[in-house]
């Protein structure tokens, strides 16, 4: 759940720092605006086989409200029907994972299964897959009993939902490496490392006993610009977990928000490319430098568990679409090299679009479920790079019958006659393809488009009584080949 500025790191023990230094060949601190690079020797067999070419399995967190750092407006109520429609539109013909969150406190306030039963069955019954994150948030700071009690809780979760073939992934704890932000990250709670180890082992043991082959067990690591704190976390998991832990981990999730939390990137035209590079470097550091410290090699895949970029002041909807596109393409380009199997965007819907806080505007839809440009971008990336990207003959025939031939006639939105028109700009994707500046605007314009899907935006600016008004019209065309 999003995002936090991390607190100052605690004092580190000499033993853990020494263990980390023994593994790492060195730490290269980057110039501002780039991900921390961990330079290390790659242990034999640690990197996934480059022959693994399976398409990414995509997904998303379907909600709006989530854990945050700063004060923000109350969330707008969700609409389950519109939410499901948006999810199914994103999924298309590809396997698609809905990422849910729940918390364990060790008190009577914990869910008895009713809420989760309804949520999980509500999605899996429609053909969507489900991934559940179970947070470790003990109400009492008891490092002796809390991790073991939490482990039994996640064991019960695996046993309860494992028989559902579309319940495919269980994440044990959330961002256990980050201290200081209890509303977002489990590293703020005592005993969290033990909770990761015990919880993963218990959940995997239940999966084996129940023969729930589709259910994969993992935990997450949030990108952190403090290398020594990260190596301390991974060294601790390796020391207390040993072989039993390593043999129980199916995947490790990466939470990364370049340009929002860490790494900090300037809001400029360079941001999409810098964000793409930051995600790639984070994956490389996780695979080559950190996971081996816990004994996790090529048999353990990587999930991009949370990746997002909110809109808000200085962050246009167009910029969000560009950053999303760049980061997803970057992950897709390295999936075989580093063994990345899954990708999750955070998130589907703004909690409050009118709130200027960026923590209310992570969505690729607004709080009324109307799509931002990034929605079509993500949908098209899923269609092109997901497991359902191969089009059947029947689908291809239907697409051909419903396509539009290029050049495409794009209708220009109307404004009141009393207004003086000043400019018309037509975008295809992120590129301007036509500009018109005159007092009388055409009713339509013709533009040439390549075969396939094309997202077209028409931006019309007018003036009246010294005030400027801009209207934006968006439409996606399916262009004949």
C-alpha positions in Angstrom: 0.0 0.0 0.0 1.4 3.4 -0.9 3.8 5.3 -0.2 5.9 6.6 2.4 9.1 8.6 3.1 11.2 6.3 5.2 12.5 7.2 8.6 16.1 7.4 9.5 17.7 3.9 9.8 18.5 2.4 13.2 22.0 1.6 14.4 23.4 -1.4 12.6 25.1 -4.3 14.2 28.8 -4.8 13.3 28.1 -8.5 12.5 25.4 -7.7 9.9 27.4 -4.9 8.3 30.4 -7.2 8.0 28.3 -10.0 6.5 26.9 -7.5 3.9 30.3 -6.1 3.1 31.7 -9.7 2.5 29.1 -10.3 -0.1 29.0 -7.0 -1.9 31.9 -6.0 -4.1 31.2 -2.4 -3.4 28.5 0.2 -3.3 28.3 2.9 -5.9 26.4 6.0 -4.8 24.7 7.6 -7.8 24.3 11.1 -8.9 20.9 12.7 -7.9 18.0 11.2 -9.9 19.3 7.7 -10.4 18.7 4.4 -8.6 21.3 3.2 -6.1 23.5 0.7 -7.9 24.7 -2.3 -5.9 27.8 -3.8 -7.6 28.3 -7.4 -6.5 29.5 -10.7 -7.7 26.7 -12.9 -9.1 26.8 -16.3 -7.3 26.6 -19.3 -9.6 23.0 -20.1 -10.4 21.6 -17.0 -8.8 20.4 -15.4 -12.0 17.3 -16.8 -13.7 17.8 -18.6 -17.0 17.7 -16.4 -20.0 15.7 -19.1 -21.8 12.6 -18.3 -19.7 10.4 -16.4 -22.2 6.9 -16.7 -20.6 4.9 -13.5 -21.0 4.3 -11.3 -18.0 1.2 -11.9 -15.9 -0.3 -8.5 -15.2 -2.5 -7.2 -12.4 -3.6 -4.2 -10.3 -4.8 -3.1 -6.9 -8.5 -2.4 -7.5 -9.2 0.1 -4.8 -8.6 3.8 -4.2 -7.9 4.3 -0.5 -4.7 3.0 0.9 -2.0 3.6 3.6 -0.3 6.9 3.2 2.2 9.3 4.8 0.5 12.7 4.8 -3.1 13.9 5.5 -5.5 13.6 2.6 -9.2 14.0 1.8 -11.7 11.3 2.6 -12.1 8.8 -0.2 -15.0 8.8 -2.5 -17.2 5.6 -2.1 -16.4 2.8 -4.5 -18.8 1.4 -7.1 -18.3 -2.4 -7.3 -20.1 -2.7 -10.7 -17.9 0.0 -12.4 -14.8 -1.4 -10.7 -15.4 -4.9 -12.1 -16.2 -3.4 -15.5 -12.8 -1.6 -15.5 -10.9 -4.6 -14.4 -12.4 -6.8 -17.1 -11.6 -4.1 -19.7 -8.0 -4.1 -18.6 -7.7 -7.9 -18.6 -9.1 -8.6 -22.0 -8.2 -12.2 -22.9 -5.1 -12.3 -20.6 -4.8 -13.9 -17.2 -5.2 -10.9 -14.8 -4.6 -10.7 -11.1 -6.5 -8.6 -8.6 -4.2 -7.7 -5.7 -5.9 -7.4 -2.3 -4.7 -6.4 1.1 -5.6 -7.6 4.6 -4.0 -7.1 8.0 -3.3 -9.3 11.0 -3.3 -7.6 14.4 -3.6 -10.6 16.7 -6.9 -9.3 18.2 -10.6 -9.9 17.8 -10.6 -7.1 15.2 -9.0 -9.5 12.6 -11.3 -10.5 9.8 -13.1 -13.8 10.5 -13.1 -14.7 6.8 -16.4 -13.1 5.9 -15.0 -10.0 4.1 -12.2 -11.9 2.4 -14.6 -14.7 1.4 -16.8 -12.1 -0.4 -14.0 -10.2 -2.0 -12.1 -13.3 -3.2 -15.1 -15.2 -4.5 -16.5 -12.0 -6.0 -13.4 -11.7 -8.3 -12.5 -15.4 -8.9 -16.2 -16.2 -9.9 -15.8 -13.7 -12.8 -12.6 -15.4 -14.1 -10.2 -13.0 -12.5 -7.3 -14.3 -10.4 -6.5 -13.1 -6.9 -3.3 -12.3 -5.0 -3.6 -11.5 -1.3 -1.2 -9.5 0.8 -1.4 -10.3 4.5 0.2 -7.6 6.6 1.9 -8.1 9.9 0.6 -5.4 12.2 0.5 -6.8 15.8 -1.4 -4.7 18.3 0.9 -5.8 21.1 4.7 -5.5 20.7 5.5 -9.1 21.6 8.4 -10.3 19.6 8.2 -13.7 21.2 4.7 -14.9 20.3 3.4 -12.5 17.6 5.5 -13.9 14.7 4.4 -17.5 15.5 0.7 -16.5 15.8 1.0 -14.6 12.6 2.4 -17.7 10.9 -0.5 -19.8 11.9 -2.8 -17.1 10.6 -1.3 -17.2 7.1 -1.2 -21.0 7.2 -5.0 -20.8 7.8 -5.4 -18.4 4.9 -3.5 -20.7 2.6 -5.7 -23.6 3.7 -8.9 -21.6 3.4 -8.4 -20.2 -0.1 -5.9 -22.6 -1.6 -8.6 -24.9 -3.1 -9.8 -22.1 -5.3 -7.8 -22.5 -8.6 -7.9 -18.8 -9.2 -6.4 -17.9 -5.8 -2.9 -17.8 -7.2 -0.6 -15.8 -4.9 -0.1 -15.1 -1.2 2.3 -12.4 0.0 3.4 -12.8 3.6 3.9 -9.3 5.2 4.2 -6.0 3.3 7.5 -4.1 2.9 9.1 -5.6 5.9 12.4 -3.9 5.2 11.0 -0.3 5.8 10.8 1.0 9.3 8.9 4.1 10.5 5.7 4.0 8.6 3.2 1.6 10.2 0.3 2.7 8.0 2.1 1.4 4.9 5.1 -0.8 5.8 5.4 -3.7 8.2 9.0 -2.9 9.1 7.6 -0.6 11.7 6.5 -3.6 13.9 8.7 -5.6 16.3 9.6 -9.1 15.2 8.9 -8.5 11.5 11.9 -10.5 10.2 10.7 -13.5 12.2 7.2 -13.0 10.9 8.5 -13.1 7.3 10.4 -16.3 7.8 7.9 -18.2 10.0 5.0 -17.0 7.9 6.5 -18.0 4.5 7.5 -21.5 5.8 4.0 -22.1 7.4 2.1 -20.9 4.2 4.3 -23.1 1.9 3.9 -26.1 4.2 0.1 -25.8 4.0 0.3 -25.4 0.2 2.3 -28.7 0.0 0.0 -30.5 2.3 -3.1 -29.4 0.4 -1.5 -29.9 -3.0 -2.5 -26.4 -4.1 -0.1 -26.2 -7.0 -1.4 -22.9 -8.4 -0.8 -21.0 -5.1 2.7 -19.4 -4.9 4.1 -17.9 -1.7 6.2 -14.8 -1.5 7.1 -11.6 0.3 8.0 -8.1 -0.8 11.0 -5.7 -0.6 10.5 -2.0 -1.1 13.2 -0.2 -3.0 15.3 1.7 -0.5 18.1 4.3 -1.2 20.0 3.2 1.9 22.0 0.2 0.7 23.3 -0.9 4.1 19.8 -1.0 5.6 18.7 -3.3 2.7 21.7 -5.6 3.1 21.1 -5.8 6.8 17.5 -6.9 6.2 18.5 -9.6 3.7 21.3 -10.9 5.8 18.9 -11.2 8.7 16.5 -13.3 6.6 19.3 -15.6 5.5 20.7 -16.0 9.0 17.4 -16.9 10.7 15.6 -18.5 7.8 18.3 -20.9 6.4 17.5 -23.6 3.9 13.9 -24.1 5.1 13.0 -20.5 4.3 14.8 -20.5 1.0 13.0 -23.6 -0.1 9.6 -22.1 0.8 9.9 -18.8 -1.2 8.4 -19.0 -4.7 8.8 -15.3 -5.5 10.0 -12.0 -4.2 8.1 -8.8 -4.8 9.6 -5.4 -5.6 7.8 -2.2 -4.7 9.1 0.7 -6.7 7.8 4.3 -7.2 10.5 6.2 -9.2 9.9 9.9 -9.3 7.4 9.7 -6.4 9.2 8.3 -3.4 12.5 6.6 -4.2 14.5 7.2 -6.2 13.7 10.9 -6.4 13.6 12.1 -10.0 12.9 15.6 -11.3 9.5 16.1 -13.0 10.7 16.8 -16.5 10.5 15.3 -20.1 13.3 13.0 -19.1 11.3 11.4 -16.3 9.8 8.4 -18.3 13.2 7.2 -19.4 14.8 7.8 -16.0 11.9 5.9 -14.3 12.4 3.0 -16.7 16.1 2.8 -15.9 15.4 3.0 -12.2 13.1 0.0 -12.2 15.5 -2.0 -14.3 18.4 -1.2 -11.9 16.2 -2.1 -8.9 15.4 -5.5 -10.4 19.1 -6.1 -11.2 20.2 -5.2 -7.6 17.5 -7.4 -6.1 18.4 -10.4 -8.2 22.2 -10.2 -8.2 23.0 -8.6 -4.9 20.2 -9.0 -2.3 18.3 -12.2 -2.9 21.5 -14.4 -2.8 22.0 -13.2 0.8 18.9 -15.2 1.8 19.8 -18.2 -0.4 17.3 -17.3 -3.1 18.5 -18.3 -6.6 17.2 -18.9 -10.0 14.2 -21.0 -8.8 12.7 -17.9 -7.1 11.0 -15.5 -9.5 10.6 -11.7 -9.1 7.2 -10.0 -9.1 6.9 -6.2 -9.6 4.4 -6.1 -6.8 3.8 -2.4 -6.6 4.7 0.1 -9.3 3.0 3.4 -9.7 3.1 7.1 -10.5 0.2 9.4 -9.3 -1.2 12.5 -11.0 -1.5 15.8 -9.1 0.3 19.2 -9.1 3.0 19.1 -11.7 2.0 15.6 -12.7 -0.2 15.6 -15.7 -2.4 12.7 -16.7 -0.3 12.5 -19.9 2.9 12.2 -17.9 1.4 9.4 -15.9 0.6 7.5 -19.1 4.2 8.1 -20.4 5.8 6.9 -17.2 3.6 3.8 -17.0 4.4 2.9 -20.6 8.1 3.3 -20.1 8.3 1.3 -16.9 6.2 -1.6 -18.2 8.2 -1.8 -21.4 11.4 -1.8 -19.3 10.2 -4.6 -17.1 9.1 -6.6 -20.2 12.5 -6.2 -21.8 14.3 -7.7 -18.8 11.8 -10.4 -17.7 13.9 -13.3 -19.1 17.3 -12.0 -18.0 16.2 -11.5 -14.4 13.4 -14.0 -14.0 10.5 -11.5 -13.7 7.1 -13.3 -14.0 4.5 -10.8 -12.8 3.7 -7.1 -12.9 1.2 -5.1 -10.7 0.3 -1.5 -11.2 -0.8 0.6 -8.2 -3.6 1.4 -8.6 -7.0 1.4 -10.5 -8.8 4.4 -9.1 -8.2 7.7 -7.4 -9.5 7.9 -3.9 -10.3 11.6 -4.4 -9.5 13.3 -7.7 -10.3 16.7 -6.3 -7.8 16.4 -3.5 -4.4 18.0 -4.5 -2.5 15.4 -2.5 -0.8 13.0 -4.9 -1.6 10.2 -2.4 -5.2 10.5 -3.4 -4.4 10.3 -7.2 -2.6 7.0 -7.8 -5.4 5.7 -10.1 -5.4 5.2 -13.8 -9.1 6.1 -13.5 -10.5 9.1 -11.7 -12.6 8.6 -8.6 -15.8 8.3 -10.7 -14.1 5.5 -12.7 -13.7 7.7 -15.9 -10.4 6.6 -17.5 -7.3 8.7 -17.5 -5.0 8.3 -20.6 -2.9 5.7 -18.6 -5.9 3.3 -18.5 -5.8 2.8 -22.3 -2.0 2.7 -22.2 -2.0 -0.1 -19.6 -4.8 -2.0 -21.3 -2.9 -2.0 -24.6 0.3 -3.1 -22.9 -1.5 -6.0 -21.3 -3.0 -6.9 -24.7 0.3 -6.7 -26.5 2.6 -8.3 -23.8 0.4 -10.4 -21.5 -0.2 -14.1 -21.7 -3.3 -13.6 -23.9 -1.4 -11.5 -26.5 -1.8 -14.3 -29.2 -5.0 -13.5 -31.1 -7.2 -16.4 -32.2 -8.4 -16.6 -35.8 -12.0 -15.9 -34.7 -10.9 -12.8 -32.7 -8.8 -11.5 -35.5 -11.7 -11.9 -37.9 -14.0 -9.9 -35.5 -11.3 -7.2 -35.1 -11.0 -6.8 -38.9 -14.7 -6.4 -39.2 -14.8 -3.6 -36.6 -11.7 -1.7 -37.6 -11.5 1.8 -39.1 -9.4 2.4 -42.2 -6.7 5.1 -42.3 -6.8 8.0 -42.7 -9.2 8.4 -39.8 -11.8 11.2 -39.7 -11.6 12.7 -36.2 -14.6 15.0 -35.1 -13.5 18.2 -33.5 -15.5 19.1 -30.3 -17.8 22.1 -30.6 -17.8 25.3 -28.5 -20.2 28.2 -28.2 -20.2 30.5 -31.2 -19.6 33.5 -28.9 -16.2 32.1 -28.1 -13.1 32.9 -30.3 -11.2 29.8 -31.2 -7.4 29.9 -30.9 -5.8 26.5 -31.3 -6.4 22.8 -32.0 -3.8 20.2 -31.2 -4.2 16.5 -32.1 -2.1 13.9 -30.3 -1.7 10.2 -31.2 -0.3 8.5 -28.1 2.4 10.9 -26.8 3.1 12.6 -30.2 1.5 15.7 -31.7 0.4 15.0 -35.3 -1.5 18.1 -36.2 -1.8 21.7 -35.1 -4.4 24.2 -36.3 -4.3 27.9 -35.3 -7.1 30.1 -36.6 -10.4 31.7 -35.6 -12.6 29.2 -37.6 -12.0 25.6 -36.7 -12.8 22.7 -39.0 -15.6 20.3 -38.0 -13.2 17.4 -38.4 -9.6 16.6 -39.2 -8.1 13.6 -41.0 -5.1 11.9 -39.7 -3.1 8.9 -40.8 -2.7 6.1 -38.3 -0.8 2.8 -38.3 -2.6 -0.5 -38.0 -3.7 -1.5 -34.6 -5.0 0.4 -31.6 -4.4 4.2 -31.5 -5.2 6.5 -28.6 -6.1 10.0 -30.1 -6.5 13.1 -28.0 -8.0 16.4 -29.4 -7.2 19.5 -27.4 -9.2 22.6 -28.3 -8.5 26.0 -26.8 -10.9 29.0 -27.0 -11.2 32.5 -25.5 -14.1 34.6 -24.3 -14.0 37.9 -22.3 -10.3 37.5 -21.8 -10.6 34.0 -20.3 -9.2 30.8 -21.9 -11.0 27.5 -21.9 -9.7 24.2 -23.0 -11.7 21.1 -24.0 -10.1 17.7 -24.3 -11.6 14.8 -26.2 -10.1 11.3 -26.1 -10.9 8.3 -28.2 -9.3 5.0 -29.0 -9.5 3.7 -32.7 -8.9 0.2 -33.9 -7.2 0.8 -37.3 -7.4 -1.8 -40.1 -4.1 -3.5 -41.1 
